[in-house]
Amino acid sequence: MKEIYRQFGTRTVNPKPALKQLPKLFAHSDKTVRAEASAFAVVLYTWLGDAIRPSLAELKPLQLKELDEAFATVEPGKATQERFLRSQKATQQGGPAEVEGACAPNLRVEGKLIMSRRRACSSGCL
């Protein structure tokens, strides 16, 4: 999950479900889960800034202190999206989304003609 938010950002992936799960992750008995939760919180902080703090209100004071130290190393709200959805790429280029293979020739499976890809193709590539 950390990598999804780091690469795609909170504009593409809704952060609300993740923010609800953060206190549960920090309360986990395994220290590696808590360490990953801390790294995940830092990634969310780079996207959301101080908007993440109400979700962390339930944490222990020591955990909050460690998070504040980790938050000091990054700039809040300055993250940039590294990967883009196809629809986002199309809007960046200014044209309609072109999906590779969307206009494939007719396929035959067990003697039946499949034209589902042809119907989806509206650019007239018949």
Contacts in CASP RR format, 6 or more apart in sequence:
PFRMAT RR
TARGET T0000
AUTHOR 0000-0000-0000
METHOD contacts of the structure
MODEL  1
MKEIYRQFGTRTVNPKPALKQLPKLFAHSDKTVRAEASAFAVVLYTWLGD
AIRPSLAELKPLQLKELDEAFATVEPGKATQERFLRSQKATQQGGPAEVE
GACAPNLRVEGKLIMSRRRACSSGCL
1 18 0 8 1.000
1 40 0 8 1.000
2 36 0 8 1.000
2 39 0 8 1.000
2 40 0 8 1.000
2 43 0 8 1.000
4 13 0 8 1.000
5 13 0 8 1.000
5 15 0 8 1.000
5 18 0 8 1.000
5 40 0 8 1.000
5 43 0 8 1.000
5 44 0 8 1.000
5 47 0 8 1.000
6 43 0 8 1.000
6 79 0 8 1.000
6 82 0 8 1.000
7 81 0 8 1.000
7 82 0 8 1.000
7 83 0 8 1.000
8 81 0 8 1.000
8 82 0 8 1.000
8 83 0 8 1.000
8 84 0 8 1.000
8 85 0 8 1.000
9 47 0 8 1.000
9 79 0 8 1.000
9 81 0 8 1.000
10 44 0 8 1.000
10 47 0 8 1.000
10 48 0 8 1.000
11 81 0 8 1.000
12 81 0 8 1.000
12 85 0 8 1.000
12 88 0 8 1.000
15 44 0 8 1.000
15 47 0 8 1.000
15 48 0 8 1.000
18 40 0 8 1.000
18 44 0 8 1.000
19 44 0 8 1.000
19 52 0 8 1.000
19 55 0 8 1.000
20 55 0 8 1.000
22 37 0 8 1.000
22 40 0 8 1.000
22 41 0 8 1.000
22 44 0 8 1.000
22 55 0 8 1.000
22 56 0 8 1.000
23 55 0 8 1.000
23 56 0 8 1.000
23 58 0 8 1.000
23 59 0 8 1.000
25 33 0 8 1.000
25 34 0 8 1.000
25 36 0 8 1.000
25 37 0 8 1.000
25 40 0 8 1.000
26 34 0 8 1.000
26 37 0 8 1.000
26 38 0 8 1.000
26 56 0 8 1.000
26 59 0 8 1.000
26 60 0 8 1.000
26 63 0 8 1.000
28 34 0 8 1.000
28 37 0 8 1.000
34 63 0 8 1.000
38 63 0 8 1.000
38 66 0 8 1.000
38 67 0 8 1.000
38 70 0 8 1.000
41 52 0 8 1.000
41 56 0 8 1.000
41 67 0 8 1.000
41 70 0 8 1.000
42 67 0 8 1.000
42 70 0 8 1.000
42 71 0 8 1.000
42 73 0 8 1.000
42 74 0 8 1.000
43 79 0 8 1.000
44 52 0 8 1.000
45 52 0 8 1.000
45 71 0 8 1.000
45 74 0 8 1.000
45 76 0 8 1.000
46 74 0 8 1.000
46 75 0 8 1.000
46 76 0 8 1.000
46 77 0 8 1.000
46 78 0 8 1.000
46 79 0 8 1.000
47 77 0 8 1.000
47 79 0 8 1.000
48 76 0 8 1.000
48 77 0 8 1.000
49 76 0 8 1.000
49 77 0 8 1.000
50 76 0 8 1.000
56 64 0 8 1.000
56 67 0 8 1.000
59 67 0 8 1.000
84 92 0 8 1.000
86 97 0 8 1.000
86 99 0 8 1.000
87 97 0 8 1.000
89 97 0 8 1.000
90 96 0 8 1.000
90 97 0 8 1.000
90 98 0 8 1.000
96 123 0 8 1.000
98 123 0 8 1.000
101 117 0 8 1.000
102 117 0 8 1.000
102 120 0 8 1.000
102 121 0 8 1.000
102 125 0 8 1.000
103 117 0 8 1.000
103 118 0 8 1.000
103 121 0 8 1.000
103 123 0 8 1.000
103 124 0 8 1.000
103 125 0 8 1.000
103 126 0 8 1.000
104 117 0 8 1.000
104 118 0 8 1.000
106 113 0 8 1.000
106 114 0 8 1.000
106 115 0 8 1.000
106 118 0 8 1.000
107 113 0 8 1.000
107 114 0 8 1.000
107 117 0 8 1.000
108 114 0 8 1.000
118 126 0 8 1.000
END
